[in-house]
């Protein structure tokens, strides 16, 4: 065994260096920066902390608790197809690593997975260099390290699912090399299929690159002198046919995921696609040169910036030398130049950039395809180095001159992410590389080692500088929040095993529901169906293209969407192991919470670091909304940090109603009117004048403000610009009813400060539709003051109206709807079975399940045709009387995808069997 290991190391040591040097380099950086488990920082920043980590928790839950959530989950807003979310975020085979870690150590799993993927990228690239380009020794390791630690990798390691593209791209290209050279496309199809399965989004960019690379590769093929043009044409056409055929087979292998994902995209991300192309440039071309310098990154480069092109001095200089290296034919070098020009234009021209990103401009992380550009430079840089005879005086002079000119340009430019020290370091490394290339013909035995060490140090410095410019979430804060939320949710679910939704007045992320595994409404993902944000935006909630924050609920929306439990933050305290529920009313919930808190496993307790008293004392929940309506609910339990309320008005997931709901359309910027229309339609237009009654303020107090009216808005302007200015709206409720205020979307956090009775009014900041603010409930006889402090000199209030919800009429309406509510007897993530008693005049079964072709409904065993209400919700026509209802979800096109994958696999085997005999082509 020992001898076998020694032999393996002797033969494969360059590949081992390609793997372990990036691993050790990144580990040292994490240790230096105190990244968990080496300190209290974590890698949870930006989307990794706001989205992905919650999805990874859901990933574990799917495997260990409920596999049916792979297809559908009610943790995704009010419910949604999950296949598209898996395809975008979770189908990487490397995610299986999460199954080896306990739920409480998901942050540690993220760190380990990041290290593994970066290291595998180096190994994969090294394998390509060895098998396709005869790479050996320290030079192979040096270029592999440049690939694993290039600027793109370091900057985008937080988008952990994108790193799969860096691992599989070299293997796909290796398969393409064999397809062209040996007419064997098995490896190409298999790895292309794996990449498409792992992350179709990055695979799309790889597919575009493969077209360019195939053209480059095809033009570079050489034939023996005297070969007839007809033979060349036949072989060329044969190779093109093989490329197309095996590309289709590769896509077909991933059909089991791609087809249902395509359907999901049509309902979500792709529905926002606009096919208009903008032919303007994003910035002057020369500014791209700034990204060739060490540490060319800061936080501002994440939302908008230049493409990440740093690959190290050795790789960059070698690539530039490639164009003057006569070992390679002119037609090949000219083709490479044309492709690089296309890449450079694509990283600037908006139209091409949009095409590379599947016809959608990226939100944050610009030029996500730049990894293929770096790959192209590294591959040809390595090929050039291996056949480079060394720098001569003219090329040395030109190289030094270009280095000096570029450095001066960047130094004089306005690049906030570049400091003089970075320029000096870059010039220093470049000069050393040039010097070593000058003496390369001497073939000193230490020269490859020098290139290796130089590259390792340079790439490590770049990684350290880049990562030092990001801020991270504390491990303690994440763990404390995660543990407390888990305990509260587990307690609720142990005390009540029916189906219901839970919402909170606070949040860590908009995907807390995935982290703690409960049905909710707040959600954020790139695969969010657009109909649901459209519905909730019309109802007065903050929404966007991919997110929904349930921070502006009314008694009606809470009831309609089955929010049976609400959690609210208390005054800043901290979670402890023992929760005190003295005075609470729900004994089962109290008992469940106490048991849940004490149920941590020994492994988890050993792995979880203790939380210091200082951390405990300062940790606070992040409030998302002010909600006086909670006074109308029943407080049933509490922890040291939260209150838990029960909503007595919550309607079941499905209930009978009037078919008038089918005629209700969404309204723009009229949320209260829409809610009025919905309730009236559901109850069959009961003879009630209004549920939401317009109400006037009793008085308005102005401080340093003048007003003027124009059309439907009032303009408030400061009299003295440098002095404080405010407007206070006051009224005294004569009932305990709930009161709501509408606020136009032009009023943002940077414009005003909001106060309710002297306390800051909390509101989710990002919104694009008119909001509904809850400002009073159970306040009979109390003066309510809503104050607006002006930050800007002028603000405009449009449709700023106050409404009172008639609680008597509302309670009667909810009671009538509950009588036709569905009693759920069996359910899981994608099926429900229960009974319902339809009352006279109620002609439809209304659900708060998003409408989808995947939902099949049976009434008394007979399939029925579903309909759509409010342009988004599933509705079923039904007759009076008692019925058994069955609902089941099947992911659209999943079966067809399975068939496509099986057929493609069979065709690939047949193709490989009949095309065993290699045909020589010659290139390497």
C-alpha positions, 0 to 999 in steps of 0.5 A: 500500500505504501509503495503504491502511494509513493508511486502515485505521488511520484507520478501525480505530484503536479496534480496534487500541487494543483489541488493542495496549494489553492486549498492551503492558500485559502485556508491560511487566508481564512485563518488570518481573517478569522473565518469560522471555524478559525474565528468568529467571522463567516463567509455569509455575506451578500447573497450567500448569507441572504439566500444560499445558506437558507437553501442549503438548510432546505437541501438537508431537510429534503434529504433527511425529512421530506423528499417531496419538497424537491418538487414543491414547497410552501416555504417558498412564499405561499407555495411554489415549484422547487425544481427550478430553484434546485436547478439554479441553486442546489443540484451541484453534486458537491452539495452532498457535503452538506449531508455530513454536517449537522444543521447547526454547523451549516456555516462550517459546511459552507467554508469546507465546500468553498475550499473543496470547489476552489481546489477541485478547479485547480485539479481539473485545470491541471488534468486538462493541461496534462491530458490535452497539452502534455503539461508536466511539473511545476509549470502545470501546477503554476498555471493550475493555481492561477486558474483556481485562484484567479480574480473571478474565483476569489470575487465570486466564491460567495456565489458558491454554485457558480464554482462548479463551472470552473471545475467542469469547464476544463473537463468539458474542453478535454472532452471536446479536444478528444472529440476533434482529435480522436472523434470520441465524444463520450467524455464531452457529452457526459461532462456537458450533461453534468454541467447542465444538470449542476447549474444550467445558468453557468452552463449556458455561458459555457455553451456559448464559449464552446462554440467559439472554442470549437471554431478556434480548435477546428481552424487550428487542425493541421493536415499532412501536406498534399491532403486533398481539399475534399478530404479536408472538407469531409473531415471538417463537416464530420467533426462539425456534425459530431460536435452538434450531435454530442452537444445535443446528447449532452443537453439531453442527458440533463433533460430530467432537470432541464425540461421542468426547469424550462417550464419553471423559468417561463413562470419566473425568471424568463418572464422578465426577459426583454429581447431589445438590445442596447448597443451602447458601451458601458465604459471606455475600453481602456478602463478594463485594464485596471482589472489586470492588477493585483487586488483590483476589487472592492465592494462597489465592484459587486453591484456594478463594475468591470469584468474580473480578469486577473490571472497572474503575471505569468499567465498574462505575459505568456498569453500575450506572447502567444500571439507572437509565437511562431510555433502556432500557425497564423490562422490559429493565432488570428482566430484566437485574436478575433475571439479575444476581440469578441470577448472584450467587446462582449464585456463592454457592449451592452447588447453582447453582454445581455446575450451572454447572460441569457437576455437578462442584464445581471443584477449585481455581479456584472460580467459573470461569463468572464471566467471563460475569457480567463480560461481561454487566456490561461490555456493558450498562455500555457501552450505558448509557454511550453513552446516559447523560446524566451524573450528577445531584446525587442519583445523585452523592450515592448513588454516593459514599455507596455507594462509602464504605460498601463501602470501609468494609465491606471495610476492616473485613472479614477479607480477607487479599488486600486492603490499605489501599492497594488500597482507597484506589486503588479509591476514587480511581479511582471518584471520578475516574470519577464526576467525569468522568461529572458533566461528561460532558454538556459533551462535552469533546473530551478526555473520552473520552481521559481515560476511556481513560487512566484505564481503562488505568492502573487495569486495568494496576495491577490486573494488576501487583498480581495477578501479583506475588502468584504465584511462578513456575518458573525458566526455567533449571530447567525447561530444564535438567531438560527437556534432561537428561530428553530426552537420557536418554530419546532414548538409551534409545529409540535403543538399544532400539526395542521397546515398553516402559515407562520409570519414574523415582524422580524427577519434575518433573511427573506428565506428564514422559512427555508432555514427553519422549515415552515410555510410562510410568505416572505421569500427571495430567489431568482426563480420566484414566479412573477404572479405572486409578487404582482399579487402582493404588490397590488395588495400593498406589500414590498415586492420586486423581481424575485422577492416579497416581504410580508411586512404590511399585512392587514387583518384581511390578508393575514386571514386570507393567507392562513397566517395562523401564527405570528412571531414578534420581537420583544425588547432587545434580549438574548436567547438562552437555553431555558425559556420562561413562559410564565403567564402564557396561555398555551400549555402544549406550546410551552411544553413543546418549546421547553423540550425542543430547546433541550434536544440538541445532540452531543455532536452539535453541542461539541461543534457549536462554539459557546456564545459569549455574554457580550454577544448575547447581550448585544444581539438583537432581532432585525425588526421588519415592520410595526404591526399594532394588529397583533393586539387583536391576536392572542398571545399564546407563548413567549421566549426570551426574545419573542412573543408568539401570537395566534390569529383567530381569523385565519382561514384554511388553505382552501374554503368555499366562496362566491364565484364573484372572486373570478371577476376581481382584477388586480389594481395598480396602487389601490391596495385598500380598494383591492382588498375591499373588492376581494372580501366583498367578492368572496362573501358574495357581495354582502349588503355591507356598505364598506369593510374598509371605511375612509377616515379623516385625520382630526388634525395636522401639525406642521413644523417648518413646512408649507403645503400645496396641492396639485392633482391627487398629491400634496407637496410638503416643502421645508421653509428653512432648509437647514432646520428640522421639518415635520408633519404630524397627522393626528386622530383619536379612534372611537372604536378598537378597530384597525386603522391603515394608512396608504403610502405612495412608493415615491416616499423612500427611507432616504427621503423621510423618517416615520414615527408612530406615537413618538417611536420609530415606525419600522417599514421594509425599505425596498418597495415599488408599489403603494404600501398599506401601513398599520398604525392603530388597533385596540386604541379606542380613546387614545390619540394616535400621531403619525409623524413624518420628518423630512430629510429632503427639502420637498416630498410629495404624498400621493393617495395618502389616505386613512382607512378603518376596518369595520371589525364587526362586518369583517368578523361576520364575513370571516365567520361565513367563509370559515363555515365552508372551510376545508378540513385537511386530513392528510397532507405533504408538500405536494398533496392535500386530502380533506373534506368540505361542506359547501354552503348555498350560494358558494360556487367555487373552492378558493385556495391560497395555492398559486395557480399552476398547471402542475396541480391536479384536483379531484372532487369525490374522486372525479378530476375537475378543471381548475381556474385562476383567481386574482391572476395568481391563485388556484380556484376549483368550481364546486357544487353545494354539499359535502365533498372529498377534495384531493389536490396533487402536484406534479412538476410539469414536463418532469416525466418528459424530462426523464424520457429524454434523459433515458433516450439520450443516454441510450443514443450516446452508448450506441454512438460511442459503440459504433464510433470506436475507431479513432480518426487522426486529426492532429493538433497538439 
